[in-house]
Amino acid sequence: MLEVIWKHALLRFTSRFILRAMSDGFSTWLEIDLEAIRNNIRLLRRITGTPIMAVVKANGYGHGAKETARACVEAGADWCGVARFEEAMALRKAGLNCRILVMGYTPPANLKNAINNNISLTIYDLELGETYPRMIKKSGGSLNIHIKVDTGMGRLGIRPEDALKLVEDLSACPGICVEGFCTHLSKADETDRFSTLKQLEIFTLLVETLQQQGMRPEIVHAANSAAALQYPESRFDLIRPGIAVYGLNPSNESPLPAGFMPALTWKARLTSKKVLPPGHMISYGGIYTTQSEEQIGVVPVGYADGFRRVAGEQVLLHGRRVDVVGRVCMDQCMIQISDLSDVQIGDEVILMGDQAGESISADEIARRWGTINYEVVCGLSNRLPRIYLG
Ligand SMILES: *Cc1c(COP(=O)(O)O)cnc(C)c1O
């Protein structure tokens, strides 16, 4: 046991060292701890006792889709879920051979590619239930599909009253294998349980009826992160966690249990500092003016990186919380650092993450921006270099 701990510590130490060398050349970058992601997958598995589809849409919620997907599979996820067909293809091209489900619309032009690459598609509309079989009859092969029912989300999904017939019809279609049956919950992350229980009741009844008629597809699924953690009855054969995989809370009302670890840290280096006289304007529009002699620093992060152009932003420097002053520009912003001494160009600035006991979470940033942590991490621009640890 001791040896394992020692090995792990050594590994962490070496990877931190390598990491430092990797980030040497960047002025701002993201560090993604893949061991945190593996930890979160293992925890989800332990808590729910259910196989996992790791949702890695939108570039793995900004964390990098293929790296995240690989870590999830290493930690025991059987499936990856994505929103779009091209996201699925990118995973296959990166060498991932886990099962993959496209949860959104796949234009029929991709059907052959879906079959050849063993990518499962979702049929959530009666029209697609006719188009796909017709197209496949022409091209041959066998397509795996999941049928999605709208039990209350009002987004994708056939009406519950159409579900049994569609499962029956598609099950009889040559070239179509109905492997999944699913729905999506709209309020699983809220305290009020009423509508989630209602959705689950509608869905469960359908599943039971399919079972009785000998038509129950192999994989029934409904749970996002919040549901997987809070509603054991939503787990069925597979859970579809996204936000929990990244160690972020589904909502304030549905925080993660202890043990989950946020995987992402956003860093930058101070690029300039100077002392300005009283009455000096800072940034476009001069909405901030120095009150007295003030030390002002420049951080090479702006709205083109996904750092919003709103008032009230803060970052960490030397383990202290400091205010962003003046407008956030496209690639840069200014910080008020009069209280700090010995500040040097190159010093590490944290936009999201921990520094010497102080911490800025994705939730805190979301609060500043009037949005949810999902949008914060998904909005991290592709131009930010991503460095993987673990
Ligand atoms: C995004 C998504 C998920 C994951 O939701 P989280 O709240 O991030 O866990 C699951 N299922 C579907 C259909 C989704 O679109």
The ligand as a Tripos MOL2 file, in Angstrom:
@<TRIPOS>MOLECULE
LIG
   15    15     1     0     0
SMALL
NO_CHARGES

@<TRIPOS>ATOM
      1 C1        -25.6780   17.1260  -21.9910 C.3       1 LIG1
      2 C2        -26.5190   15.9450  -21.7800 C.ar      1 LIG1
      3 C3        -26.2940   15.0760  -20.7060 C.ar      1 LIG1
      4 C4        -25.3040   15.3860  -19.5910 C.3       1 LIG1
      5 O1        -25.8820   16.2950  -18.6930 O.3       1 LIG1
      6 P1        -25.1170   16.7920  -17.3630 P.3       1 LIG1
      7 O2        -26.1050   17.6680  -16.6970 O.co2     1 LIG1
      8 O3        -23.9210   17.5340  -17.8160 O.co2     1 LIG1
      9 O4        -24.7760   15.5810  -16.5780 O.co2     1 LIG1
     10 C5        -27.0360   13.9170  -20.6460 C.ar      1 LIG1
     11 N1        -27.9810   13.6340  -21.5870 N.ar      1 LIG1
     12 C6        -28.2500   14.4700  -22.6150 C.ar      1 LIG1
     13 C7        -29.2940   14.1160  -23.6100 C.3       1 LIG1
     14 C8        -27.5440   15.6570  -22.7330 C.ar      1 LIG1
     15 O5        -27.8240   16.4850  -23.7480 O.3       1 LIG1
@<TRIPOS>BOND
     1     1     2 1
     2     2     3 ar
     3     2    14 ar
     4     3     4 1
     5     3    10 ar
     6     4     5 1
     7     5     6 1
     8     6     7 2
     9     6     8 1
    10     6     9 1
    11    10    11 ar
    12    11    12 ar
    13    12    13 1
    14    12    14 ar
    15    14    15 1
@<TRIPOS>SUBSTRUCTURE
     1 LIG1         1 GROUP 0 **** ****
